[in-house]
Amino acid sequence: MPIPSNSKLKKRKRKARLKAALWLIGVCLAVVLVVFANRFIKRGVESLAIRTVSWTCDEIQIIGGVELSSDSILVLSGCETNHPLTSYSTQTIKERLELNPWIQSATVERRIPNVLYIAVKERTGVALVNDGSNLAVSEDLVLLPAEDKLWKTSLPWLSVSSPYSRQAGKMTELDPLLPVAKEFMRVKSLAPDLVENFAELYRIEGNWGAVLMNPVLSVTLSSDISTENWLALDELLRTSSFQDRLDSNAVVDLRLPGFVTLHLPARQAEES
């Protein structure tokens, strides 16, 4: 191979030294940027902390339902204006609100500039406990205080013969009414129109039954009634030929899987 001339060797050495110098300068710049960036970030965090501590809650926006007033929700939240906005834990406020049986879920947010936003989703009573306690049951099996609620008179009853001390809140596993409430919610999901016609669903002395309003009809049930029987009854009640055969003493028996048995006064039981 030809031997490089002195001029070429000098050029190569100069390029190598230039590359080394540039690399060193780049490293120094990177170190300087990291140091100053950390200082700027630290100052920014400190400045933000100082400013946020001084932020005050000037307004509390409340989006409620129909059962709890905005003032009631405000009291339940434990919040008030003219307090540092960052002193409020949104998660703590949310958990505090959801302890109330009427509140199914709560949303709590800080909003620009100085607003605390609270929105609640309320539960609705779908049946009334027939024990004199003035408690309603929600779809998610929570007992609701309904003493002063006008709508309670339009709700069907859930009844059991076993005494039990109840209070507002989640139904307990020991409550003898719980299986009846679960069955009511199951039928409500299967045949909502049929449940709208319920006057009562009960378990008395171990015997299950229901009373319908229109037409007035007694229904004999079992603890493990099938979905098909409920749906069959719902379909039959929509037919005029079935309704024409009913009177106030008629009894429908759903205990036999796959059958709806109609008992008529002074007539032989018929299966349909």
Steps between C-alpha positions, in 0.01 A plus 500: 500500500621854432629690800288812581680825456576722797228746398236227504611377840481853637145539362391176665645605834328839480164331426548261793586787736198698372266205558637453853455871575145502365414189704640662816306821434179296448552318830557827683187654347297196599623524858423871513149443358426225753616717791302804391196294401488350848524847652221632276279201577565537872422871488187429297378239748573731792318786328203280420485372856503855637226607258275196549512532877361849458217386268168525677177323418279787383214287370353154556291375209254224592308286251249293694188295445147527636530337843785703652511879483818683404530624859476142628771385261720792604464405866575134421813601307642690797624776267463877505636796310795722604712195576820403315386303198789255527409419860201302372561139404262422216519126576418555869201720411377239250522220759328717760208575268457137394446399862153651470250234382337737250829563315593219264810675363668839528738694278725758668743718303704818534425733211670816376525756639384443859204261477422176678257295285275235659251287305302213650295219350212404727338166562131445436261298711331222299322308778387568856586281799172387656606512865399850611857630475430736207801364316515460124731267306713615207597288201846442650343374826554805719235598754390862463318719757161569341290630789430841345499390135170536315597237243516219756123438471546400136764234569430126533560331835770252590390290797632227727358354820833485686563811715824686440639838608588702189662835444593704194803368315609186315279199568679240709533131420317419824190692398220248422363751249817487287398193291162661429666826397745312274214313333310824450802658328548188286140511376534875446790438261316213326152648466482865608136535391402207722673655802316827434185296565621362835317600816709271721770234492521299822638204688268420789571200722721358227236539230580720202239701314409819319192714455430679174287812469364498145347253475474420871672165516675282760815320388645199680877475472797294610839615620663385174242603241639481147547788263276327245203498742527874564524572128207270425281679755603835358403384151167350611397819676533681167238276337131588526394132490693432822376813676138421406523179703612674820304632795597640840529149648730362231837360603795437269748233605855535361665235714502231229793567264381570149132540595267780596211339687181701535270412791145631464226488765277196470687395187756240428861626488616568149847510356601743230 
